[in-house]
Amino acid sequence: GPLLWFHFQTFLSDKKRLRWKDALHFIPLLLLFAYMQDFLFLEGTERLRYMQAHFDDRIMPINYARALHLLIYGILLVVSLYKKRSSLSSSNSFYLWALCIIYTTSTVIISFLTQYAEGWRQFAYYYLINNTFVLVIAYILYKDPQFLKEIKKKYLSSSLKKEEMELIHQEILRVFKEEQLFLQHSLNIKSLGAAIHVKPHHISQTFSEQIHTNFNDFVNEYRIDYAKELLSSGKFSMYKIEAIAYECGFNNKVTFYKAFRKVAGTTPSEYRKYNPVNSKDT
């Protein structure tokens, strides 16, 4: 659960490195080891006898806790994907939803077995089938990273032609340049589609197959370029960084700083410091 959560965050947020707070995800694992330490390190035969003797009062509570833990992460993955669905490219969205479905389906089956299985043998059969399936999928993706993308293109992509995607791309560029649509704080793929009268999934396909970047990065590049103009403009020399961020379409300072560093390679404060105001721009 935690490892898959970290993997998803590389797609769903600007965070690319683990922070100390991420270690909190491993607290359940530490609690499990603490709870099991009295029999975990027993010799094999002795440990097996202990587990059989205390199956109901020690082992099943662990299974219930594990099933709940897995379900919680399954729910977190589904909710986070749903919230960020508009900012993902179609290929990344398909990839993440595929992983999410595999994981969540597995957790539901584990929970069902935990509640209704009559013995360990049913667990053994499930784990054999489930883990074999996951390993096969992992091997296929390792040998052919484009496997899921090709399936999506073949079966799930819309029928947009390259020429149609190019027209959509040009229309996006037009509204960004002429109407500065990127300055809207609530801008997403759905609202962009409404502005240019194009279906959202067609815009997603255009970003994935024509523009070759995700929606957030595309919008942030325009916002940061605009921010650079404001930071070196005499008209905005008295504005604080938070105010500049808001003027550029960002909703908070943290997101602005992350996007600015990603696009410009420096912070807004450093950029303003080393790019003095143009005396003519007052």
N, C-alpha and C positions, 0 to 999 in steps of 0.2 A: 503493500500500500504506500508507505512513505517514498520508496524509490520511484514508483510510477508517478506519484504526485510531483516529485522534484523534476522528473522528465517532462511532465505536462507544463510545468511553470516556465521552462525554457521557450515554450511556444506562446504561453498565455500572458507573460509579463516581460518586462525589460530586464528582470533579474537573471543574470547568467552565472552567478556564484552563490554558493551556500553561505548563509549567515549563521551566527551562533544560535539564533532563535529557531533555526530549522532543526537543531538537535532535539527540540521538544517533541518532535514526531517519534523519537525513539524511546520515549519514556515508557510506553506500554511494553516494549521489548525488555527493558531493564526490570520492570515490575514482574514480568513473567519469569525471568531468570531468578529473581529474588524469591518468588513463590515456589519455584521448582528446585531450588538449590539443595534441599534436603534429600531428594532422591535422584536428581539429575546425574550425579556423578557416582552413583552406585554401579557395581559390576553388572554386566548385561543381564544375567539370569536373575540376580537379586532385584534389579530394577524392574524387570518384567513381572516378577511375582508381586512387587509392591504396587505396580500399576493395575494389575488384575484385582488385587485385594481392595484397592482404593479407587476403583473405576468411577463409582458414583459420587463420592465425596471430594475427590481431588482432580481426576482427569476430565470428567464432563464439565465442571465449571470452567476449566481452561478452554475446552472446545467452544462453549457458549461465548466466552469472552473473545476468543479468536474470530468466531463468526461475526460477532457484533463489530469488531474492529475492522474486518474486511468490508462489511456492509457500509460502515461510516465512510470509508475512503471511496467506495463505489458511488455513494451519494454525492460526496464532495467533487468527484471527477465530473459527474453528470451536471451538477449545478454550475461549476466553474466553466465548463464547455458551453453550456447554454448561455451564460452571461456574456461570454467573450465571442459568441458565434459570429457577430458582425465584423469583428476585427481580424478574423482568420482567413487566409487564402483557402480556396476550395480544396486544394490538394492536402494542406495541413489539417483542415477540418475533417476530411474523409479519413486521414490517417489516425487522428486522435479519437474520432468516434469509433473507428474499428477497434482500437486498443481498449477503449472504454467499454464497449459492448462485450468483448471477450472477457475482460476482467470482471465486470459486473455480473455477467452470466455465471461465471465460475463461483463468485461469492454467493450468489443466490442458491446454487446447487449445494455448496458447502453448508450453508445455513439450513437448507432442507434436510441434508443428511444428518447434520448435528441434532436436529430435532426428532427425526424419524428413523434413522438407521438402527438396525437391530444388532449390529456388531461391527468390529473393526474391518471385517472382510469387505463390506460394502464401501467403506472409506478407501480401502486399498485399491479396489477396482476403479473407483472414481479418480483417485489421484493418478493412477497409471494412465487412464484414458486422457484426462485433462492435461497432465504434464507432457504427455507425448504430443498432443495437439499443439500446445504452446511451443514446444521445442521445434516441431515441424514448421510452424509459422515463422519462428525466429530464424531458423536455418534458411528458409526461402527468402526472407527479407535481407539476410546477410549476403546471400549469393546474388540476389537481384533486388537492390534497394528501391527500384522503380516499380516493383510488382503491384503494390496497392494503387499506385498512380495510374498504371496501365489499365487495371481493372476499372477504375473510376472513369477513365476516358472512354473505355469500351462500352460500359453499361450505364453509367450514371451522368455523364456530362450532357449538357444541353446541346442542341444542334447548331450552335453559333459557328459561323464560318470565320476564317481569319479576317476577311474583309469587314465583317460586321463588328468583330472585336476591335479592329483598328478604328472604326467610326466611333465606337463607344469611348475608346482611349482618347481620341481627339476631342470629344465632347467634354470629357472629364477635364482635360487640359484647359479647354476654353472657359469653363465655369470657375476653375481655380484661378486662372489668370485675369479674366475680365470681371468676375463677380466676387473673387476672393472667398469662395465658399468654405475654404479651409479654416476661416476665422470663426465659424460657428462652433460653439462649445459642445453642442449635442450632435455634431456631425457623425454619422455612421453610414454603412452601406445602404441601409434602407432609405435614409433621408437623401443621400446622394442620388439614389435611383429615382426618387420622387422629383428631384430637381432637374434631372435630365431625361425623365420619362423612360426609364429603362428598368426592367425587373432586377431585383437585388441579386438573384443567382446568376444572371448574365454579367453583372458587374463583378461578382466574385470570380467567375470564369475568366473574365478579361484580365483581372489582376494576376491570376495564376498563370495563364497561358500566353498573355500578350505583354503585360507590363513587367511580369516576373518579380514582383515584390508583394508584401502584404499591405493591406489598406492602411494600418496604423503608421507604418514606416513611410509610406507615400505621403500621407497627410503631414506627418511630422517634419519631413524635409521642407515642405512649403512653409510651415509655421516657423521653423528655425531660421530659414532664409529671411523671413519677414522680421523675426526677432533681431537678427543681425542689423537690419536697417534701423530698427528703433533704437538699439543700443548705441549706435554710432550717429544718432540724429540729435541735434541740439534741441529739437522740440520735445524730446523725451528724456533729456539729460537728468531731470529731477525725479523721474519715475523710479520707484523701487523695482527690484527684480520681480517681485510678486505681481506688480501692476503690469509689467512688460509681459509676463507669462499670460496674464488674463487677456491682454490686448491681442495676443497671438492665438487665442483659442484654447489655451490650456486651462484646466480647472483647478490645478494646484501647483505649488512650487516644486514639489518633489518630482512629479512627472515631467515638468518642464526641464529641470536640471538633468534628468536621465536622458531625455531626448536630445537636449542640447549637446551633452558630452558625446553621445553616440554619433550625432551628425557632424558636429563641428570639431570634436576631439579636444574640447576644453569646456570650462564652465562659463556661464553668462557673465559672471563677475570678472573673470580673467579676460574674456573677450572685450568687455567694456574698458578694462584697464589698459589693454595694449592696442586698442583701436580708438584713439581720441576722436572727439566730436569734430565733425567738419564745420569750420567757422562760417561757411556759407549757408549751412543748414540750421538756421535758428528761427 
